[in-house]
């Protein structure tokens, strides 16, 4: 059990680091026009074809880098969630593993099927949006639900509150994205409000797990409140 938590922490750390690096590299390579973190969607970086899609001009020369980042993030998120579930018991254990795997599948779909005019024409756009929904909703729901459990115990109250805030904010951002899709607002920034919450949560959980290990030979970061 003591080896599971550092492994979970490592996978929760490595996944978002690779994901953010892939996003930054792909965005930096996008020259014509320049990539906008406010107006362009994250998945625009993974579009394998150039052209106008949903009013945005797409041209991502390093789309392979971004799509690899999606897939690696998904695989490591799923692995981290399964490892984390091993520290829990009862329904929280099953919920964490299943939701983590669903989120993983979402990321893999996003990295495999791209958002572009070509995808709209060949019928794979639905798979892309399905994957985005599974990844974004799955990751934020997992953070929120685990947060509600973790806040019950003094040892896990801080990471519980952080998880609740991040998960709730991410889900609100998802709703805002759909409600303001054609309102002329910076949809890229709103989308990031629902995606970066997952990334921040991964870092927060990893730090909590490592901190618990440093404070005790048998850290209880994940097990105490959630397993009750």
Secondary structure as GFF3:
##gff-version 3
##sequence-region A 1 228
A	DSSP	alpha_helix	2	29	.	.	.	ID=ss1
A	DSSP	three_ten_helix	42	46	.	.	.	ID=ss2
A	DSSP	beta_strand	51	53	.	.	.	ID=ss3
A	DSSP	beta_strand	56	58	.	.	.	ID=ss4
A	DSSP	alpha_helix	63	85	.	.	.	ID=ss5
A	DSSP	alpha_helix	90	112	.	.	.	ID=ss6
A	DSSP	alpha_helix	117	122	.	.	.	ID=ss7
A	DSSP	alpha_helix	125	150	.	.	.	ID=ss8
A	DSSP	three_ten_helix	154	156	.	.	.	ID=ss9
A	DSSP	alpha_helix	157	179	.	.	.	ID=ss10
A	DSSP	alpha_helix	187	215	.	.	.	ID=ss11
A	DSSP	alpha_helix	223	226	.	.	.	ID=ss12
###
